[in-house]
Amino acid sequence: MCPITGHSAPYSRYLSAQQGFMIPSQSTISDRLLTDGDPLWGETITRLSWVEQRWSGAGAAVWRGGPAGRCVRPDGSVDRFQTERFRGELAYWLRELKSPGAGGFAERFDGWQAERRDALRLALTEAEGGPVPDLDAWTARCDVIELGGGPRPFVALGTWRSAVMIDPLVEGYRSSGILDDRGSFVPIASGAERLPLPARCCDLVVCDNMLDHVNDPAEVCCEVSRVLRPGGLLWLLVDVGAPVDEMHPHQIHEELLHAMLSPIGMERVFVRETGRPSHPMAHGQLRAMYKRQAERRESSTESNDPPSRYEAGGRQ
């Protein structure tokens, strides 16, 4: 159940949010199936329906072992569907980071992360109506959580007050020797739909190219709102227009993102689409920043929630 809205089936809510927002070819999938018999669309809708049927416990299974490991649920049973998905993801990272000539990829990836720090500075400047003179000083005051950071997460760069990286493949990265050991972040093996963290525990959540990978984007958004302090920020990057497949079961775009976040107290303060996606078949990358609003009570206009350290301390 979504802790913010109380919905018992967030994935169904996500599918409802898609209607009227998705590009025409996806908003009329059923019609195309009936009239065209397109096998690609048939495969897409079958996959989405199957994932929806498997909603119970989604996000709970994590990877155990190295490259030949398995995806295991809390009760010890093996999730065969997630095992195949995660094995493919782990194989991708091993190929890119450990194959001959992989050092070049690692250097390029670090370059992308540095560019994303510059993008974060720009988003903060526009969101707050003034420049952030010292990003390192800003991050040093932040408790940050990165969701789906992979073996080379954003939080490995820079200095943070505290940093946590959530990814169901943490054990696979570590066992394979590809988990970035720079920085002082704490890696935790977990899905993003069920964060093993208390409410209002952080000032910044980073979702870098991960929201289109998860089982239930709406539930992830609810968890983001839950763990952020009032005034805390969500910094999100996601490819736009990439095809739906096993590793990318959703297409996320600006209107859908806003439809999932706005009803749960998240205010959009920055949005921009660039022409430099991560996925080779995407046409762009969406960068957005949302701020968690204070919860208002009927008897008072003031919130009892502790403010974000960022909001309380100002930019400095």
N, C-alpha and C positions, 0 to 999 in steps of 0.2 A: 504493500500500500504506500502511496506517495505521502510522505510525512507533512507536506505543505498543503496539498489540495484534498487529501483523503480519498483520491481515486483508487479503486481496487485493481484496475487494469490499465496502468499507464501506457502500455504499448498500444492498446485499443484507442486510448485518447490521442496518442501520437498519430495513428492512422487517420483518425477523424480530423486532426489538425491539418493533415496533408490536403484534404479535399478542399478545392477552391484555391489552393496556393501552388500546387505543383504545376510544372510545365504541362501544356495541353496533352502531350503524348502520354504522360503518366496519369493525368486526371481521368483519362478515358481508357484505362487499361482493360476494363471489363468489355467495353464495346469492341475494342480491337481484337480481343480474344474471340468474340462471337463472330466478327465479320471477316477478319483477316487470317485467323488461325496462325498468327506469327509465333513460332516456337520459342523465340527469345522472350517475348512477353509472357508466354505461358510459363516458362521456367522462372521468370522473375516473380510473378504473382504466387506461384507454388511455393517458392522459397520464403517469401514474406508471410504467407499463411502458415507455413510449417513452423517458422520461428515464433509466430504469435501463439500457436497451439502449445509451444514449449515454454511459454512465459514463466510458468511456475518454477522458481528457483534460478531464473536467468541472472547471470552476473555473480552467482555464488561459486561456480566451479573455477578452480585455479590450476595452473600447470605444476606438475610434480615431476622432477627428474630433468635429464638433459635433453638432447635432440630427439631421443627415442622415448621420451616420457609420455605422460598421459594427462588429460584434464580430469581432475577429481573433484567431486562434490563434497560438501561437508560431511555427508554420511558415509564417505568412502567409496561410493559407486563411481564408475567411470562415465563421463559424458562423452559419448563417441562423436557426436556432431561437433562439439567444441574442440575435441581433440584434433580432428582433421583441420579445423580452421586455424587453431593456434599452432599446429605443427607447420602449416604453410607459412604463418607469420614468422616463426622462429627460423625456419629454413631461409627465408628472405634475408633476415638480419645476418645469419651466419655466412651466407653467400656474399653479402656486401661488405662485411667487416673482417672476415677471416680468409677469404680467398686471395690468391696472389694479386697484388696490386690494390688490395683493399685500403691501404693507407691513404690513397688519394681520395677515396670516398669519405673516410673519416674526417679528413681535412675539409672537404667540401661541406660535410654535414655541420661541422663546427662553424664554418663560415655562414651557413644558413641560420644557425642559432644566434650568431652575433647580429645578423640582419634583423632577426626577430626581437632582439633587445632594443635595437633602434626603433623598430615599429612600436614596441611597448612604450618607449619614451614619447613617441609622437601621439599615441592614443591618450596617454596620461596628460599631455600638454593640451590637447583639444578637449578632453573630458573635464579638466579642471580650469580651463580658461586662462592658462598661463604656463610658462615653461617649468620643467622639472630640472633645476640646475645641476643636480647630482644624483643620477639614477642609482649609483652604488649606495649612497646614503639612504635613498628611499627603500631599496630592497633590504638593506640591513635592518630596517625597522619592521619588516613584513614577516608574518607567519604564512608560508605558502604551501599549497597542495597542488601537485601536478597530476593530472589524470591521464593514464595511458602514455606515459613518457617514453616508453621503449628503453633500449639499452643505453641510449645517449640522450638523457632528458634535458630539458631546458634548465631545470633547477640545478644541474651540475655546474653551470656557469654562474659566476657572481657570488655574492655573500648575502645570506638571508638570516633573519633572526632564528627561524627554524624552517626546515624544508622536508616535505614528505612526497615521495613519488609512488603513486598507485598504479599497478599494472598486474594483470593475472599471470604474466609470463616472467615475473621476477626470478623465480627459481631456475627457469630455463636459461635466462640470460646469464645468471651467476654461474650455473653449472657448466655453461659453454665458454666461460671466460670472456664474455663480451660486455658485461655491465660496466659502465663508466664508473671509475673509482675516484674521480675528482670531486671536489666539493664535500659538503658535510650533510647531504640529504639522506633521509632514511627511506629505503625501498620497502614497500609492503605489497605482498602478493594478494591482490583482491580485484574483483570487478568494480567498475565505477557505479553500478546500480545499487550496490549495498556497501557503502563506505564504512569501515570499522573505526570510525572517528566520531568524537562527540560533536554536538551541535555548537555553532558559533565559535569555532576554534581557529579560524584563519582569516587573514586580511585579503588574500589573493588566491584564486583558483585559476590554474593554467590548463586549458584544453587545446592542445596543439595537434591538429590533424588526427583527432580520435573520435569525434562524435558520430561520424558516419560509419565507424567500425563496430559500435556497441550493439547489443541486442535491443535496448530500449532507450532511445535518446531522451524521451520525456522523463523517465525515471532518473536518468543522470542529471538532468536539469534540476529536478526536485532535490537531489542530494547536494548539488552545488549550492542552492539557496539555503539548505539546512546548515551546512558547515560554515558558510560565510557569516561573519559578524555584520551588523548593520553598518552600511557605508563601505563594506568590503567589495572587491571587484572580481568579476569574471573576465579573463582575457582569453579569447577564443579565436582559433584559426581553423578553417575547414575548407577543403577543396569544393568547388562549385562545378556541377555538370559532369562529374565522373560517372561512368556506368555502374549500375548495380551489379554486384557479384558476391561471392561467398565472403570475401574480406571486407566489402563495402556494401552492407545490406540496405543502406539508406542514402538518399540524396538530400543534403541539407542546404538550404538557401536562406536568404535574409528574412523573408516573410514567415517561413515555417519556424525559424529560430525565434523570432519575436513572438509568434503565437504560443510557443512552449514556455518562454521565460516571463513574458509580461504578466500573465495571471498569477504567478507565484512570487510577486514582489520584486522583480528584477527590472530595473529601468535601463534602457539603452542610452549610452552616453557617447558612443563612437561606433561608426560602421564604415567600412571601406572595402571595395573589391579590387584586387590587383590582378595582373595578368601573369603571375608567376606561381602556378599551382605545383603541388608535390606530385600528384598523379599525372602521368603523361597524357591521359585522355581527358582530363578536366580542362575547362576553358578559363578558369580563374581561381583565385583564392579569396575567401571572405575573411576579413579580420574585423572583429567586433569586441566591444567592451560594454559590460553591463554592471550596474551598481545595485547592490542589495539595499532595499529600502527598509526603514525601521517599521516594525509591526505596530499598528495603531490599535488601541483598545477603546471600546465604546465609552468607557467611563473616564477616559483621559486622552489628551492629545499627545502625551509623552510616552515614550517607549521605555520599558525597563531593561531592554537588551543592552549589554555592554557594547560601546561603539568600537568600530575597527580602530586599531592603533594608528592606521594610516589616516583615518578621518579625524581622530582625536588629536594627533600630533601635527597635522598639516603637512605641507610639502617640505618645509624647512629648506 
